[in-house]
Amino acid sequence: MGKDTNKSQIITIDGIEYKYEEFNDQQKILLEHVADLDRKLNSAKFSVDQLQVGRDAFFGLLKTALETVTDVTPKE
């Protein structure tokens, strides 16, 4: 992510706007932690979606396989 040196970056928290360059070092680090955790949460949600679709697909295959087995009647 490139930074525009001509324009101040505005951070909005709870409806209040802050200028990033006015943050102290601790506030900048905390903001980076929050941003990093947001990225990780989004990535985890994406992974959960993929896992759920995969699980649903395998469950569907299992149900189909069970229907195939129950359709077979024993010969007498």
C-alpha positions as CSV (number, residue, x, y, z in Angstrom):
1,M,0.0,0.0,0.0
2,G,1.6,3.3,-1.1
3,K,1.3,6.4,0.9
4,D,0.3,9.7,-0.6
5,T,2.6,12.3,1.0
6,N,0.5,15.2,-0.3
7,K,-2.7,14.1,1.4
8,S,-3.3,13.3,5.1
9,Q,-4.7,9.8,5.8
10,I,-7.9,10.1,7.8
11,I,-8.8,7.3,10.2
12,T,-12.4,7.1,11.4
13,I,-13.1,5.4,14.7
14,D,-16.5,5.4,16.2
15,G,-17.5,8.3,13.9
16,I,-14.6,10.5,14.9
17,E,-12.0,11.4,12.3
18,Y,-8.3,11.4,13.2
19,K,-5.2,12.3,11.1
20,Y,-2.8,9.4,10.9
21,E,0.2,11.7,11.1
22,E,-1.0,13.0,14.4
23,F,-1.0,9.5,16.0
24,N,1.9,8.8,18.4
25,D,4.0,5.7,17.9
26,Q,1.9,3.6,20.2
27,Q,-1.3,4.6,18.5
28,K,0.2,3.8,15.1
29,I,1.3,0.4,16.3
30,L,-2.1,-0.4,17.7
31,L,-3.7,0.7,14.5
32,E,-1.4,-1.6,12.5
33,H,-2.4,-4.5,14.9
34,V,-6.1,-3.8,14.3
35,A,-5.6,-3.7,10.5
36,D,-3.5,-6.9,10.6
37,L,-6.1,-8.7,12.7
38,D,-8.9,-7.5,10.3
39,R,-6.9,-9.0,7.4
40,K,-6.5,-12.2,9.3
41,L,-10.2,-12.4,10.3
42,N,-11.2,-11.8,6.6
43,S,-8.8,-14.6,5.5
44,A,-10.1,-16.9,8.2
45,K,-13.7,-16.2,7.1
46,F,-12.7,-17.0,3.5
47,S,-11.1,-20.2,4.6
48,V,-14.2,-21.2,6.7
49,D,-16.4,-20.6,3.6
50,Q,-14.2,-22.8,1.5
51,L,-14.1,-25.5,4.2
52,Q,-17.9,-25.4,4.6
53,V,-18.5,-25.8,0.8
54,G,-16.0,-28.7,0.7
55,R,-17.7,-30.3,3.7
56,D,-21.1,-29.9,2.1
57,A,-19.9,-31.4,-1.1
58,F,-18.5,-34.4,0.6
59,F,-21.6,-34.8,2.7
60,G,-23.7,-34.7,-0.5
61,L,-21.4,-37.4,-2.0
62,L,-21.9,-39.5,1.1
63,K,-25.7,-39.2,0.9
64,T,-25.6,-40.2,-2.7
65,A,-23.4,-43.2,-2.0
66,L,-25.8,-44.3,0.8
67,E,-28.8,-44.0,-1.5
68,T,-27.0,-46.2,-4.0
69,V,-26.4,-48.8,-1.4
70,T,-30.0,-48.7,-0.1
71,D,-31.4,-49.0,-3.6
72,V,-29.8,-52.5,-4.0
73,T,-32.2,-55.2,-2.9
74,P,-30.8,-58.6,-1.8
75,K,-31.4,-61.5,-4.2
76,E,-33.3,-64.5,-2.8
